Amino acid sequence: MASKECLKLICDGDIEIVRITEDLYDGTIELYQNYFMKYENVSIACELLESPETIAEMEKLIRAILKDNISFAARNVKTKQLVGMCINKMVNPSANITLDEVFDSFKTENMKAVGNYLHYVEYTYDISKEWQIDCWIELSFLATRTEYGRRGIALALSEYLMEYAKKLKDGHDEEVGKLPDHIKDQRPGAITAAFTSRFSQKIGEKLQFETLFEVENSELSFRGISYAAKIDPIHKYSRFAAKKL
């Protein structure tokens, strides 16, 4: 039976989509560290599992993003295990709603490299200027447990995010009321994402995200070794894409 926190049932009722509230932070961190950091391409290229210090900094980043209260998880209805996640950040540079302060606090070479990568991929195209929007939601991290793969969970989470973001844009009273004070007045005009694998890129294509910038992994490097040398060759590039709301 679905829980009272259930927002939507998927996978023939076996999985429920829930908001990632504070009581689910630890489970989300576990999922992130054991699946996203292990299998995601930039995490592999920048060797994010290299040291406890790097892992701790990545956890700090995740917890900072989750405070926006606009992230969602897929949860097994019977076992209550989190099986997928869609971690999202409200962004409005003109209102100083960014992750700059968090990234500036990092000391490890690995996380500094991630920050440089994201700045290059996400800001080479000035979406604020080109699309004439001040605020958007960044789909920051999307992942599922490998044993739950090929069930459409990541796609379902992304679709739910789109539905939710449209409600925020329209000022839906119930959803706006659940926002924390620091972003309660924000109304996103788009959803953005840095898609780093063919799998996430296919989701973006299916949801009709517009490609705004691409860079081949052979052109990116960490410690003098190209991303392409470390990751599966089916993932040839990183893509910054967005969907207007």
Protein Blocks (a to p, Z undefined) as FASTA:
>chain_A
ZZfklmbdcehhlaccddddfklmmmmmmmmmmmmmmmpmklmmnopmlpmklmmmmmmm
mmmmmmnopaccdddfklopafbdcddddddfknopafklmmmmpmbfklmmmmmmmmmm
mmmpcfklmnopabdcddfbgcddfklgonommmmmmmmmmmmmmmmmnopaklmmmpcf
klmmpccfbdcdddfbfklmmmmmmnopacfbdcdfklgceehiafklmmcfklmbdcdd
dddZZ
